[in-house]
Amino acid sequence: MPDDDIPFNRPSVVGDEYANIADAVRGGILSAGGPFSRRCERRLEEMTGSVRAILTHTCTDALEMAVLLAGIGPGDEVIMPSFTFVSAATAVALRGGVPVFVDIDPVSLNLDPEAVEAAITPATRAVLAVHYASVGTGIDRLAEICERRGLTLIEDAAHAVGATYLGRPLGSFGWLATLSFHETKNLTSGEGGALLINDPALVARAEVIADKGTDRARFERGETQKYVWHDIGSSFRASELTAAFLSAQLDKQGDILARRRELWARYHAGLEGLERGGRLARPRIPPACGTNGHIYYILLPDEDRRRTLIDGLLSYGIHTVFHYVPLHDSPGGRRYGRASGSLPHTNSIASRILRLPMHLALSEGDVDRVVATMRKNLETAEWG
Ligand SMILES: *Cc1c(COP(=O)(O)O)cnc(C)c1O
């Protein structure tokens, strides 16, 4: 990639990452559960009000833990969006459960609560909600539906670290929630994730599942003489090196969030004219949402115009990407899951959405260059 290209994403070091890693090495604990791991977990608990946070290798791991903890087994149905990352569906399919894909709301891009209610069957056990672009719209209604129908609510808050809805942290509405620290996310440790446990009754089993099905966590606290095998589980806990890196990012989380919101607002203001001219639609964020600037997306009128814009921007060195390919009609989705209804909004949004560069290495000038290049491309386009 040429030097003056604007990449879609570039991970940044924001503070004490290298010093923390050196500290961890000097401290002599590099596996899971060292001082940086504990520090990150306590910090995530403070941020979300969760009773227990467990650092994992990835959000995918945290989703697999969540589905295990929700007791999903063969034939159990878990309602989720089709417009989401594949890990939600594989976590369910791994347990023999059935992902049931429902449509999204075309404004929030989150699960449509009415479509969720319509998809509930006697086999439904859980709802797995995503906060697309850190927008929490609908999570209160999903929590109410799950409460009334006796279902477990799991929040995939991979986009939503530090974001709020109705003044409440995202990740605090479900029994369980997951976070991602993949290099494309707001806070990163390369790969990384966390499971947030909001139901105290699930904490003990979560500790066992996270540590190969053993009671090693109790042993480490001196609550038992030796640790032994109790349950199924896996090796889900992140290494201390990962936690050392993440800890520095968590220390700067307020600055990171503020900077991403500034960049977001600059795109939003810059693209207003193109929206008024009917060339694209900008995100609509209700006042109840305290978003974190994770994604700036636009919606084009159709897939062809999106293709033309992606290619046009790329010819000026600007890298943009679309997002989820709907799960319900992917080969895996057809094999392991099923769609509830016809999902018109999912199909439409997936073919028209485009994400613009968003990361900490972006300058105001970069944002202005993206906006100006979009204007040149979209205003001169001949649209019949
Ligand atoms: C990134 C992402 C994941 C997966 O995160 P990993 O940490 O890469 O496993 C899951 N769900 C959503 C909504 C994501 O955006």
The ligand as a Gaussian input file, in Angstrom:
#p B3LYP/6-31G(d) Opt

LIG

0 1
 C      -15.361000      -8.654000      15.620000
 C      -16.652000      -9.301000      15.983000
 C      -16.710000     -10.578000      16.540000
 C      -15.525000     -11.487000      16.654000
 O      -14.516000     -10.974000      17.382000
 P      -13.130000     -11.783000      17.533000
 O      -12.523000     -11.135000      18.721000
 O      -12.382000     -11.553000      16.267000
 O      -13.460000     -13.210000      17.765000
 C      -17.933000     -11.068000      16.951000
 N      -19.054000     -10.341000      16.806000
 C      -19.043000      -9.125000      16.254000
 C      -20.322000      -8.358000      16.154000
 C      -17.845000      -8.575000      15.803000
 O      -17.849000      -7.368000      15.222000

